[in-house]
Amino acid sequence: MNRTQSRTLVSFSALGRRYGAHWALKDASGELHAGEIVALRGANGSGKSTLLLVLAGILKAHRGNFSLVSGAHLVAHQTMAYPHLSIRRNLELAAVVDKREKSAIAHALAYWKIEALAQKNVGTLSRGQLQRFLMARAEVARREILLLDEPFTGLDSAGEDLLAVFIDTEARRGTAVLFSEHSASRADALAQRIVYMADGRCVS
């Protein structure tokens, strides 16, 4: 999809967020369009995770403004799942919230190859299994805006391949995807555009 011909789904201007006296975001500005895949790159502490958390509404911006045309789904280091409930039950709850059919759950379990784990409690999963579950939940939610904080963390090579195809598929159906990534080669391979962050600012 040509970005210049697609809708703007996310816009933010002069965003600032502080933790105590430290400003993790300083005047961060940018846009995200329908069908666009954008990678956030930058050193640890550059503001990538904070930006994603602010755009998702998890953290409050202390200055600046942003707008989203619809709700975003965030996959982050904080799982925001029910650890004492099974994978299947967590997906069922996500389906209720986002008004998705039960078939969406079956498809997500199959695609992420976690059908055999469906009855396991989320709190007992390995790191790689947990990441597959979180991506399955994102698939069930199917929002117009997908925010991913280092989504390849913990995945084996097969899981990485599934995720790369998933991101591309979501963008092709019009989802705006913004993901943080340390690997330059992976960002180059997946993203249509790369935004570099430094000292809390989007510098390019």
C-alpha positions as CSV (number, residue, x, y, z in Angstrom):
1,M,0.0,0.0,0.0
2,N,1.3,3.4,-0.9
3,R,1.8,5.3,2.3
4,T,1.0,8.6,0.6
5,Q,-2.4,7.3,-0.4
6,S,-3.3,5.6,3.0
7,R,-5.1,7.0,6.0
8,T,-3.1,8.4,9.0
9,L,-4.0,6.1,11.9
10,V,-1.5,7.5,14.5
11,S,-0.1,11.0,14.9
12,F,1.9,12.4,17.8
13,S,3.5,15.7,18.3
14,A,6.1,17.0,20.9
15,L,5.3,14.0,23.2
16,G,7.1,14.1,26.6
17,R,7.0,11.6,29.4
18,R,9.1,11.7,32.5
19,Y,10.0,9.3,35.3
20,G,10.6,11.5,38.3
21,A,13.0,14.2,37.0
22,H,14.2,12.1,34.0
23,W,12.5,12.8,30.7
24,A,12.3,9.4,28.8
25,L,10.5,11.1,25.9
26,K,11.4,14.6,24.8
27,D,9.4,16.2,21.9
28,A,8.8,13.0,20.1
29,S,6.8,13.5,16.9
30,G,5.7,11.3,14.0
31,E,2.9,9.6,12.1
32,L,1.8,6.0,11.2
33,H,-0.3,5.1,8.3
34,A,-2.7,2.3,7.4
35,G,-0.8,-0.6,5.9
36,E,2.6,0.7,7.0
37,I,5.3,-1.2,8.9
38,V,7.6,1.1,10.8
39,A,10.6,-0.1,12.9
40,L,11.8,1.9,15.9
41,R,15.5,1.7,16.4
42,G,17.8,3.1,19.0
43,A,20.0,2.3,22.0
44,N,18.6,1.0,25.3
45,G,17.0,4.0,27.1
46,S,16.4,6.0,23.9
47,G,12.6,6.0,24.5
48,K,11.3,3.3,22.3
49,S,9.4,1.4,24.9
50,T,8.1,4.5,26.6
51,L,6.7,5.8,23.2
52,L,4.9,2.6,22.6
53,L,3.4,2.6,26.1
54,V,2.2,6.2,25.7
55,L,0.6,5.5,22.3
56,A,-1.1,2.4,23.8
57,G,-2.6,4.5,26.6
58,I,-0.7,2.6,29.3
59,L,1.4,5.6,30.3
60,K,0.3,9.2,30.4
61,A,2.2,11.8,28.4
62,H,3.2,14.8,30.5
63,R,3.3,17.1,27.5
64,G,2.5,17.0,23.8
65,N,-0.5,15.3,22.2
66,F,-1.3,12.3,20.1
67,S,-4.3,10.8,18.3
68,L,-5.3,7.3,17.2
69,V,-8.2,6.7,14.9
70,S,-9.1,3.5,16.8
71,G,-7.8,1.4,19.6
72,A,-4.3,-0.1,19.5
73,H,-3.1,-3.5,20.6
74,L,0.2,-3.6,22.4
75,V,2.5,-6.5,22.8
76,A,5.1,-5.6,25.4
77,H,7.4,-7.0,28.1
78,Q,4.5,-6.6,30.6
79,T,2.2,-9.3,29.4
80,M,-1.1,-7.8,30.8
81,A,-2.5,-11.4,30.7
82,Y,-4.1,-13.5,33.4
83,P,-1.2,-15.8,34.6
84,H,-3.5,-18.2,36.5
85,L,-5.8,-18.8,33.5
86,S,-5.0,-21.0,30.5
87,I,-3.9,-19.8,27.1
88,R,-7.3,-20.7,25.7
89,R,-9.2,-18.8,28.4
90,N,-7.1,-15.7,27.9
91,L,-7.8,-15.8,24.2
92,E,-11.5,-16.3,24.8
93,L,-11.5,-13.2,27.0
94,A,-9.7,-11.2,24.3
95,A,-12.3,-12.4,21.7
96,V,-15.1,-11.2,23.9
97,V,-13.5,-7.7,24.3
98,D,-12.9,-7.4,20.6
99,K,-16.1,-9.1,19.4
100,R,-14.3,-11.8,17.5
101,E,-15.7,-15.2,16.6
102,K,-14.4,-18.4,18.3
103,S,-12.9,-19.5,15.0
104,A,-10.4,-16.7,15.4
105,I,-9.1,-18.4,18.5
106,A,-8.7,-21.8,16.7
107,H,-6.9,-20.0,13.9
108,A,-4.5,-18.2,16.2
109,L,-3.7,-21.4,18.2
110,A,-3.0,-23.2,14.9
111,Y,-1.0,-20.5,13.3
112,W,1.3,-19.9,16.3
113,K,1.5,-23.7,16.8
114,I,0.4,-23.6,20.4
115,E,-2.7,-25.9,20.2
116,A,-1.0,-28.5,22.4
117,L,-0.4,-25.8,25.1
118,A,-4.0,-24.3,25.0
119,Q,-4.9,-25.6,28.5
120,K,-1.6,-24.5,30.1
121,N,-1.8,-21.6,32.5
122,V,0.0,-18.5,31.0
123,G,2.1,-18.2,34.1
124,T,3.8,-21.5,33.5
125,L,4.9,-20.9,29.9
126,S,8.5,-20.6,28.8
127,R,9.7,-17.3,27.4
128,G,9.3,-18.5,23.8
129,Q,5.9,-20.0,24.5
130,L,4.7,-16.8,26.2
131,Q,5.7,-14.7,23.2
132,R,3.8,-17.0,20.8
133,F,0.8,-16.7,23.1
134,L,1.1,-12.9,23.1
135,M,1.2,-12.8,19.4
136,A,-1.8,-15.2,19.2
137,R,-3.7,-12.8,21.4
138,A,-2.8,-9.9,19.1
139,E,-4.1,-11.9,16.2
140,V,-7.4,-12.5,18.0
141,A,-7.7,-8.8,18.9
142,R,-7.1,-7.7,15.3
143,R,-7.0,-4.0,15.9
144,E,-6.2,-1.4,13.2
145,I,-3.0,-0.4,15.1
146,L,-0.5,-2.9,16.3
147,L,2.3,-1.8,18.6
148,L,5.1,-4.3,19.3
149,D,7.9,-3.9,21.8
150,E,10.8,-6.1,20.7
151,P,8.4,-8.8,19.5
152,F,11.1,-11.3,18.4
153,T,12.4,-11.7,22.0
154,G,12.5,-15.3,23.1
155,L,11.3,-16.8,19.8
156,D,13.2,-19.6,18.0
157,S,13.9,-19.4,14.3
158,A,10.5,-21.0,13.4
159,G,8.7,-18.5,15.6
160,E,10.6,-15.6,14.1
161,D,9.5,-16.7,10.6
162,L,5.9,-16.9,11.8
163,L,6.1,-13.5,13.2
164,A,7.7,-11.9,10.1
165,V,4.9,-13.4,8.0
166,F,2.3,-12.3,10.5
167,I,3.5,-8.7,10.5
168,D,3.5,-8.6,6.7
169,T,0.1,-10.1,6.5
170,E,-1.4,-7.6,9.0
171,A,0.1,-4.7,7.0
172,R,-1.3,-6.0,3.8
173,R,-4.8,-6.0,5.2
174,G,-4.4,-2.4,6.3
175,T,-3.1,-2.6,9.9
176,A,-0.5,0.0,10.9
177,V,2.4,-1.8,12.6
178,L,5.0,-0.1,14.8
179,F,7.6,-2.3,16.3
180,S,10.9,-1.7,18.2
181,E,13.9,-3.8,17.1
182,H,17.6,-3.9,17.9
183,S,18.6,-5.9,14.9
184,A,19.4,-3.6,11.9
185,S,19.1,-6.4,9.4
186,R,15.7,-7.5,10.7
187,A,14.4,-3.9,10.7
188,D,15.6,-3.4,7.2
189,A,14.0,-6.7,6.0
190,L,10.6,-6.0,7.5
191,A,10.0,-2.3,7.7
192,Q,9.0,0.1,5.0
193,R,10.4,2.9,7.1
194,I,12.8,3.1,10.1
195,V,12.5,5.7,12.8
196,Y,15.6,6.2,14.9
197,M,15.3,7.4,18.5
198,A,17.9,9.1,20.6
199,D,17.6,10.8,24.0
200,G,13.8,10.5,23.9
201,R,13.4,12.1,20.4
202,C,12.6,10.7,17.0
203,V,15.6,11.9,15.1
204,S,14.9,10.5,11.7
